[in-house]
Amino acid sequence: MAKDRLFLLPHDIDKDGLRWFCPPCAMVEGFLGWFPQVRDDLDIVTAPFPRPRGPVAELFGEDHPGSPVLVLAEGSPDDEDMQVANGLRYLDDAKAILRYLADRRGLPRPLGSRLPDARSQNLVGDKQIA
């Protein structure tokens, strides 16, 4: 069975003579550090920082900013936050990626995620959630 493919930026990015990291990619890496068994189910690709971002641009075109991006494998379930481009289903929001990965494996969801039964209202009780 094909694996979902996760594109992340490198941990240490040189831009304008300074060192940076990508906060959304770091959030995904943190999740993978807490739940390392998830790595076995993914094809993880480190995309180069300079645009166009090589393997991401090959799939989606040079205009897609890239990373983090989770490309869903054929046979993987659809997701409410999923987008489609060039015939590929994908998620490109870190929190949506984490929720998807957690839900597929019965792991804890990111705090503040929409609950499965409250997705359409985006509410928990009477409070708006992210």
Disulfide bonds with the S-S distance in Angstrom:
none
